[in-house]
Amino acid sequence: MAFDRLVAICAPLNYTRILTHQTVVCLSGAALIRGATLLAPLPFFLRTFPFCGANILSHSYCYYPDMLNLACGDVTISSVYGLVCVLCTFAVDAVFIVVSYVKILGTVMKLGIQDRNWKSLQTCACHLCTVLVFYLPLISLAVLHRYTQETSPLLYTTMSNAYLLMTPLLNPLVYSLKSRQIQAALSKRFGVQRVVAGE
């Protein structure tokens, strides 16, 4: 989405030439191969550890650092590899997204027409909000699991569920709130009226 917005705003005349079906397939394939390559060793790491004591997970799904907490023995290498996976996938993606939005912001500010600036930024704001809701809890959770020992399990559970559930729940809300029909319906429902200059 960030690349799509970048091409649409920074090179609108070349959009159909740059973002072809072949480009989309190549980008999707690269993302799939990167994810599969980085995550494939994780089950094999877990298979080498003995598990002793209570096998109770603190998350509602099988989260790798949570599994490492249940393993007996030295899990340092596996823990570092898991953190590298998170950083190589999500942190690198976040950096590319930030760079693309900085470039978009620079291009929009050069346009000079105030209304066009607002419309361009509004189309990007929805995607940026969704990205932040997804990436911040995920990266924070990965770092907290590895570097804090005395943190409440409730914090881990809340952050992991926020990462897992908030993005799909907020996506329709974030993207639909910019629709004029929905804005008009909300204004009518809650009695909010626009004040038009000159009335």
Buried (B, 14 or more C-beta within 10 A) or exposed (E): EBBBBBBBBBEEEEBEEEBEEEEEEEEEEEEEEBEEEBEEEBEEBBEEBEEEEEEEBBBEEEBBBBBBBBBEEEBEEBBEBBBEBBBBBBBEBBEEBEEBBEBBBEBBEEEEEEEEBEEBBEEBEBBBBBBEBBBBBBBBBBBBBBEEEEEEEEEBBEBBBBBBEBBEEBBEEBEEEEEEEEBEEEEEEEEEEEEEEEE
